[in-house]
Amino acid sequence: MIIQIEIPDTLPEGHGASFKKGIAESLLEFATTPLDHTPNGHELSRKRGAEVGRHLAQEIATIVKKPQN
């Protein structure tokens, strides 16, 4: 499944971390187990989620860290 999201290109340089924290906080509101606990057999899913998160962080960084001229 592909989910498309809009990352505003109006984010000021240096605001990427705050934007990512806002996304993470919203997603974590729906966690049904403590964050440091991964249920048995769910390790691969957590690892895949982390990979998606890293990719999203890179995409946000490319928008917020515009090339300097």
PDB file as gemmi writes it, atoms N, CA and C in Angstrom:
CRYST1    1.000    1.000    1.000  90.00  90.00  90.00 P 1                      
ATOM      1  N   MET A   1       0.841  -1.168   0.000  1.00  0.00           N  
ATOM      2  CA  MET A   1       0.000   0.000   0.000  1.00  0.00           C  
ATOM      3  C   MET A   1       0.888   1.233   0.000  1.00  0.00           C  
ATOM      4  N   ILE A   2       0.515   2.194  -0.787  1.00  0.00           N  
ATOM      5  CA  ILE A   2       1.226   3.468  -0.831  1.00  0.00           C  
ATOM      6  C   ILE A   2       0.312   4.529  -0.243  1.00  0.00           C  
ATOM      7  N   ILE A   3       0.846   5.256   0.705  1.00  0.00           N  
ATOM      8  CA  ILE A   3       0.123   6.360   1.312  1.00  0.00           C  
ATOM      9  C   ILE A   3       0.849   7.635   0.920  1.00  0.00           C  
ATOM     10  N   GLN A   4       0.125   8.561   0.365  1.00  0.00           N  
ATOM     11  CA  GLN A   4       0.735   9.830  -0.018  1.00  0.00           C  
ATOM     12  C   GLN A   4       0.402  10.873   1.035  1.00  0.00           C  
ATOM     13  N   ILE A   5       1.413  11.652   1.399  1.00  0.00           N  
ATOM     14  CA  ILE A   5       1.198  12.741   2.344  1.00  0.00           C  
ATOM     15  C   ILE A   5       1.771  14.013   1.745  1.00  0.00           C  
ATOM     16  N   GLU A   6       1.267  15.108   2.195  1.00  0.00           N  
ATOM     17  CA  GLU A   6       1.787  16.394   1.736  1.00  0.00           C  
ATOM     18  C   GLU A   6       2.682  16.969   2.822  1.00  0.00           C  
ATOM     19  N   ILE A   7       3.916  17.223   2.444  1.00  0.00           N  
ATOM     20  CA  ILE A   7       4.861  17.876   3.350  1.00  0.00           C  
ATOM     21  C   ILE A   7       4.967  19.311   2.860  1.00  0.00           C  
ATOM     22  N   PRO A   8       4.528  20.262   3.654  1.00  0.00           N  
ATOM     23  CA  PRO A   8       4.521  21.647   3.176  1.00  0.00           C  
ATOM     24  C   PRO A   8       5.926  22.143   2.836  1.00  0.00           C  
ATOM     25  N   ASP A   9       6.071  22.692   1.641  1.00  0.00           N  
ATOM     26  CA  ASP A   9       7.380  23.221   1.266  1.00  0.00           C  
ATOM     27  C   ASP A   9       7.604  24.613   1.852  1.00  0.00           C  
ATOM     28  N   THR A  10       6.662  25.052   2.687  1.00  0.00           N  
ATOM     29  CA  THR A  10       6.801  26.342   3.354  1.00  0.00           C  
ATOM     30  C   THR A  10       7.428  26.211   4.738  1.00  0.00           C  
ATOM     31  N   LEU A  11       7.829  24.975   5.116  1.00  0.00           N  
ATOM     32  CA  LEU A  11       8.491  24.809   6.412  1.00  0.00           C  
ATOM     33  C   LEU A  11       9.806  25.580   6.402  1.00  0.00           C  
ATOM     34  N   PRO A  12      10.030  26.428   7.391  1.00  0.00           N  
ATOM     35  CA  PRO A  12      11.286  27.163   7.439  1.00  0.00           C  
ATOM     36  C   PRO A  12      12.467  26.215   7.667  1.00  0.00           C  
ATOM     37  N   GLU A  13      13.608  26.594   7.138  1.00  0.00           N  
ATOM     38  CA  GLU A  13      14.808  25.797   7.352  1.00  0.00           C  
ATOM     39  C   GLU A  13      15.050  25.674   8.850  1.00  0.00           C  
ATOM     40  N   GLY A  14      15.384  24.472   9.299  1.00  0.00           N  
ATOM     41  CA  GLY A  14      15.642  24.221  10.710  1.00  0.00           C  
ATOM     42  C   GLY A  14      14.421  23.760  11.487  1.00  0.00           C  
ATOM     43  N   HIS A  15      13.252  23.698  10.853  1.00  0.00           N  
ATOM     44  CA  HIS A  15      12.028  23.281  11.538  1.00  0.00           C  
ATOM     45  C   HIS A  15      11.681  21.819  11.275  1.00  0.00           C  
ATOM     46  N   GLY A  16      12.556  21.099  10.587  1.00  0.00           N  
ATOM     47  CA  GLY A  16      12.285  19.702  10.251  1.00  0.00           C  
ATOM     48  C   GLY A  16      12.095  18.820  11.473  1.00  0.00           C  
ATOM     49  N   ALA A  17      12.917  18.997  12.490  1.00  0.00           N  
ATOM     50  CA  ALA A  17      12.811  18.160  13.689  1.00  0.00           C  
ATOM     51  C   ALA A  17      11.475  18.374  14.390  1.00  0.00           C  
ATOM     52  N   SER A  18      11.036  19.615  14.471  1.00  0.00           N  
ATOM     53  CA  SER A  18       9.751  19.888  15.120  1.00  0.00           C  
ATOM     54  C   SER A  18       8.608  19.280  14.322  1.00  0.00           C  
ATOM     55  N   PHE A  19       8.687  19.352  13.005  1.00  0.00           N  
ATOM     56  CA  PHE A  19       7.655  18.773  12.148  1.00  0.00           C  
ATOM     57  C   PHE A  19       7.605  17.257  12.335  1.00  0.00           C  
ATOM     58  N   LYS A  20       8.772  16.606  12.359  1.00  0.00           N  
ATOM     59  CA  LYS A  20       8.832  15.151  12.554  1.00  0.00           C  
ATOM     60  C   LYS A  20       8.318  14.755  13.933  1.00  0.00           C  
ATOM     61  N   LYS A  21       8.637  15.551  14.955  1.00  0.00           N  
ATOM     62  CA  LYS A  21       8.143  15.261  16.303  1.00  0.00           C  
ATOM     63  C   LYS A  21       6.625  15.347  16.349  1.00  0.00           C  
ATOM     64  N   GLY A  22       6.053  16.312  15.645  1.00  0.00           N  
ATOM     65  CA  GLY A  22       4.603  16.430  15.593  1.00  0.00           C  
ATOM     66  C   GLY A  22       3.960  15.206  14.962  1.00  0.00           C  
ATOM     67  N   ILE A  23       4.560  14.703  13.882  1.00  0.00           N  
ATOM     68  CA  ILE A  23       4.058  13.483  13.236  1.00  0.00           C  
ATOM     69  C   ILE A  23       4.150  12.311  14.212  1.00  0.00           C  
ATOM     70  N   ALA A  24       5.318  12.157  14.831  1.00  0.00           N  
ATOM     71  CA  ALA A  24       5.533  11.036  15.750  1.00  0.00           C  
ATOM     72  C   ALA A  24       4.564  11.082  16.929  1.00  0.00           C  
ATOM     73  N   GLU A  25       4.383  12.251  17.504  1.00  0.00           N  
ATOM     74  CA  GLU A  25       3.474  12.379  18.650  1.00  0.00           C  
ATOM     75  C   GLU A  25       2.055  11.962  18.273  1.00  0.00           C  
ATOM     76  N   SER A  26       1.618  12.394  17.095  1.00  0.00           N  
ATOM     77  CA  SER A  26       0.263  12.037  16.655  1.00  0.00           C  
ATOM     78  C   SER A  26       0.120  10.538  16.438  1.00  0.00           C  
ATOM     79  N   LEU A  27       1.123   9.920  15.834  1.00  0.00           N  
ATOM     80  CA  LEU A  27       1.068   8.473  15.610  1.00  0.00           C  
ATOM     81  C   LEU A  27       1.118   7.701  16.924  1.00  0.00           C  
ATOM     82  N   LEU A  28       1.940   8.160  17.859  1.00  0.00           N  
ATOM     83  CA  LEU A  28       2.115   7.443  19.119  1.00  0.00           C  
ATOM     84  C   LEU A  28       0.897   7.542  20.035  1.00  0.00           C  
ATOM     85  N   GLU A  29       0.037   8.512  19.795  1.00  0.00           N  
ATOM     86  CA  GLU A  29      -1.195   8.609  20.584  1.00  0.00           C  
ATOM     87  C   GLU A  29      -2.028   7.334  20.447  1.00  0.00           C  
ATOM     88  N   PHE A  30      -1.868   6.632  19.344  1.00  0.00           N  
ATOM     89  CA  PHE A  30      -2.676   5.448  19.076  1.00  0.00           C  
ATOM     90  C   PHE A  30      -1.967   4.147  19.455  1.00  0.00           C  
ATOM     91  N   ALA A  31      -0.781   4.223  20.054  1.00  0.00           N  
ATOM     92  CA  ALA A  31      -0.073   3.027  20.492  1.00  0.00           C  
ATOM     93  C   ALA A  31      -0.878   2.356  21.606  1.00  0.00           C  
ATOM     94  N   THR A  32      -1.051   1.050  21.509  1.00  0.00           N  
ATOM     95  CA  THR A  32      -1.850   0.336  22.511  1.00  0.00           C  
ATOM     96  C   THR A  32      -0.981  -0.422  23.510  1.00  0.00           C  
ATOM     97  N   THR A  33       0.325  -0.396  23.315  1.00  0.00           N  
ATOM     98  CA  THR A  33       1.255  -1.025  24.258  1.00  0.00           C  
ATOM     99  C   THR A  33       2.330   0.001  24.606  1.00  0.00           C  
ATOM    100  N   PRO A  34       3.034  -0.188  25.718  1.00  0.00           N  
ATOM    101  CA  PRO A  34       4.122   0.733  26.050  1.00  0.00           C  
ATOM    102  C   PRO A  34       5.148   0.792  24.914  1.00  0.00           C  
ATOM    103  N   LEU A  35       5.732   1.954  24.693  1.00  0.00           N  
ATOM    104  CA  LEU A  35       6.634   2.149  23.557  1.00  0.00           C  
ATOM    105  C   LEU A  35       7.866   1.261  23.587  1.00  0.00           C  
ATOM    106  N   ASP A  36       8.343   0.910  24.777  1.00  0.00           N  
ATOM    107  CA  ASP A  36       9.538   0.073  24.842  1.00  0.00           C  
ATOM    108  C   ASP A  36       9.210  -1.410  24.721  1.00  0.00           C  
ATOM    109  N   HIS A  37       7.947  -1.745  24.535  1.00  0.00           N  
ATOM    110  CA  HIS A  37       7.530  -3.154  24.428  1.00  0.00           C  
ATOM    111  C   HIS A  37       7.123  -3.479  22.999  1.00  0.00           C  
ATOM    112  N   THR A  38       7.703  -4.547  22.469  1.00  0.00           N  
ATOM    113  CA  THR A  38       7.294  -5.075  21.170  1.00  0.00           C  
ATOM    114  C   THR A  38       6.759  -6.473  21.414  1.00  0.00           C  
ATOM    115  N   PRO A  39       5.470  -6.705  21.140  1.00  0.00           N  
ATOM    116  CA  PRO A  39       4.901  -8.035  21.375  1.00  0.00           C  
ATOM    117  C   PRO A  39       5.667  -9.127  20.616  1.00  0.00           C  
ATOM    118  N   ASN A  40       5.675 -10.328  21.156  1.00  0.00           N  
ATOM    119  CA  ASN A  40       6.360 -11.452  20.507  1.00  0.00           C  
ATOM    120  C   ASN A  40       5.860 -11.619  19.077  1.00  0.00           C  
ATOM    121  N   GLY A  41       6.795 -11.797  18.166  1.00  0.00           N  
ATOM    122  CA  GLY A  41       6.459 -12.003  16.772  1.00  0.00           C  
ATOM    123  C   GLY A  41       6.247 -10.721  15.980  1.00  0.00           C  
ATOM    124  N   HIS A  42       6.378  -9.572  16.636  1.00  0.00           N  
ATOM    125  CA  HIS A  42       6.142  -8.293  15.963  1.00  0.00           C  
ATOM    126  C   HIS A  42       7.440  -7.560  15.627  1.00  0.00           C  
ATOM    127  N   GLU A  43       8.580  -8.179  15.874  1.00  0.00           N  
ATOM    128  CA  GLU A  43       9.868  -7.511  15.690  1.00  0.00           C  
ATOM    129  C   GLU A  43      10.071  -7.038  14.251  1.00  0.00           C  
ATOM    130  N   LEU A  44       9.715  -7.892  13.267  1.00  0.00           N  
ATOM    131  CA  LEU A  44       9.907  -7.533  11.869  1.00  0.00           C  
ATOM    132  C   LEU A  44       9.025  -6.340  11.491  1.00  0.00           C  
ATOM    133  N   SER A  45       7.804  -6.315  11.983  1.00  0.00           N  
ATOM    134  CA  SER A  45       6.913  -5.189  11.690  1.00  0.00           C  
ATOM    135  C   SER A  45       7.464  -3.898  12.274  1.00  0.00           C  
ATOM    136  N   ARG A  46       8.021  -3.966  13.475  1.00  0.00           N  
ATOM    137  CA  ARG A  46       8.597  -2.759  14.089  1.00  0.00           C  
ATOM    138  C   ARG A  46       9.806  -2.299  13.285  1.00  0.00           C  
ATOM    139  N   LYS A  47      10.622  -3.255  12.829  1.00  0.00           N  
ATOM    140  CA  LYS A  47      11.792  -2.917  12.028  1.00  0.00           C  
ATOM    141  C   LYS A  47      11.364  -2.263  10.708  1.00  0.00           C  
ATOM    142  N   ARG A  48      10.319  -2.798  10.082  1.00  0.00           N  
ATOM    143  CA  ARG A  48       9.815  -2.217   8.834  1.00  0.00           C  
ATOM    144  C   ARG A  48       9.288  -0.806   9.075  1.00  0.00           C  
ATOM    145  N   GLY A  49       8.589  -0.613  10.182  1.00  0.00           N  
ATOM    146  CA  GLY A  49       8.092   0.721  10.524  1.00  0.00           C  
ATOM    147  C   GLY A  49       9.230   1.704  10.716  1.00  0.00           C  
ATOM    148  N   ALA A  50      10.305   1.254  11.326  1.00  0.00           N  
ATOM    149  CA  ALA A  50      11.471   2.119  11.531  1.00  0.00           C  
ATOM    150  C   ALA A  50      12.089   2.509  10.190  1.00  0.00           C  
ATOM    151  N   GLU A  51      12.120   1.574   9.242  1.00  0.00           N  
ATOM    152  CA  GLU A  51      12.652   1.878   7.904  1.00  0.00           C  
ATOM    153  C   GLU A  51      11.795   2.939   7.213  1.00  0.00           C  
ATOM    154  N   VAL A  52      10.482   2.815   7.320  1.00  0.00           N  
ATOM    155  CA  VAL A  52       9.578   3.806   6.734  1.00  0.00           C  
ATOM    156  C   VAL A  52       9.811   5.163   7.402  1.00  0.00           C  
ATOM    157  N   GLY A  53       9.960   5.157   8.725  1.00  0.00           N  
ATOM    158  CA  GLY A  53      10.211   6.400   9.449  1.00  0.00           C  
ATOM    159  C   GLY A  53      11.499   7.075   9.017  1.00  0.00           C  
ATOM    160  N   ARG A  54      12.566   6.288   8.805  1.00  0.00           N  
ATOM    161  CA  ARG A  54      13.836   6.862   8.347  1.00  0.00           C  
ATOM    162  C   ARG A  54      13.680   7.483   6.964  1.00  0.00           C  
ATOM    163  N   HIS A  55      12.939   6.793   6.089  1.00  0.00           N  
ATOM    164  CA  HIS A  55      12.720   7.316   4.741  1.00  0.00           C  
ATOM    165  C   HIS A  55      11.928   8.624   4.806  1.00  0.00           C  
ATOM    166  N   LEU A  56      10.902   8.659   5.628  1.00  0.00           N  
ATOM    167  CA  LEU A  56      10.107   9.870   5.785  1.00  0.00           C  
ATOM    168  C   LEU A  56      10.968  11.014   6.319  1.00  0.00           C  
ATOM    169  N   ALA A  57      11.822  10.717   7.279  1.00  0.00           N  
ATOM    170  CA  ALA A  57      12.712  11.745   7.836  1.00  0.00           C  
ATOM    171  C   ALA A  57      13.628  12.310   6.757  1.00  0.00           C  
ATOM    172  N   GLN A  58      14.133  11.448   5.877  1.00  0.00           N  
ATOM    173  CA  GLN A  58      14.996  11.908   4.781  1.00  0.00           C  
ATOM    174  C   GLN A  58      14.225  12.801   3.816  1.00  0.00           C  
ATOM    175  N   GLU A  59      12.990  12.415   3.516  1.00  0.00           N  
ATOM    176  CA  GLU A  59      12.165  13.220   2.605  1.00  0.00           C  
ATOM    177  C   GLU A  59      11.885  14.591   3.207  1.00  0.00           C  
ATOM    178  N   ILE A  60      11.587  14.643   4.494  1.00  0.00           N  
ATOM    179  CA  ILE A  60      11.341  15.920   5.157  1.00  0.00           C  
ATOM    180  C   ILE A  60      12.601  16.778   5.115  1.00  0.00           C  
ATOM    181  N   ALA A  61      13.747  16.159   5.352  1.00  0.00           N  
ATOM    182  CA  ALA A  61      15.007  16.898   5.351  1.00  0.00           C  
ATOM    183  C   ALA A  61      15.288  17.522   3.986  1.00  0.00           C  
ATOM    184  N   THR A  62      14.953  16.829   2.900  1.00  0.00           N  
ATOM    185  CA  THR A  62      15.222  17.392   1.579  1.00  0.00           C  
ATOM    186  C   THR A  62      14.357  18.626   1.312  1.00  0.00           C  
ATOM    187  N   ILE A  63      13.191  18.689   1.954  1.00  0.00           N  
ATOM    188  CA  ILE A  63      12.316  19.843   1.756  1.00  0.00           C  
ATOM    189  C   ILE A  63      12.745  21.005   2.649  1.00  0.00           C  
ATOM    190  N   VAL A  64      13.096  20.705   3.872  1.00  0.00           N  
ATOM    191  CA  VAL A  64      13.434  21.754   4.836  1.00  0.00           C  
ATOM    192  C   VAL A  64      14.846  22.302   4.608  1.00  0.00           C  
ATOM    193  N   LYS A  65      15.763  21.455   4.192  1.00  0.00           N  
ATOM    194  CA  LYS A  65      17.145  21.883   3.954  1.00  0.00           C  
ATOM    195  C   LYS A  65      17.318  22.169   2.465  1.00  0.00           C  
ATOM    196  N   LYS A  66      16.802  23.297   2.059  1.00  0.00           N  
ATOM    197  CA  LYS A  66      16.895  23.693   0.652  1.00  0.00           C  
ATOM    198  C   LYS A  66      18.348  24.000   0.313  1.00  0.00           C  
ATOM    199  N   PRO A  67      18.758  23.708  -0.924  1.00  0.00           N  
ATOM    200  CA  PRO A  67      20.151  23.989  -1.320  1.00  0.00           C  
ATOM    201  C   PRO A  67      20.499  25.468  -1.156  1.00  0.00           C  
ATOM    202  N   GLN A  68      21.672  25.714  -0.654  1.00  0.00           N  
ATOM    203  CA  GLN A  68      22.153  27.081  -0.466  1.00  0.00           C  
ATOM    204  C   GLN A  68      22.821  27.549  -1.763  1.00  0.00           C  
ATOM    205  N   ASN A  69      22.494  28.735  -2.212  1.00  0.00           N  
ATOM    206  CA  ASN A  69      23.112  29.287  -3.438  1.00  0.00           C  
ATOM    207  C   ASN A  69      24.252  30.203  -3.109  1.00  0.00           C  
TER     208      ASN A  69                                                      
END                                                                             
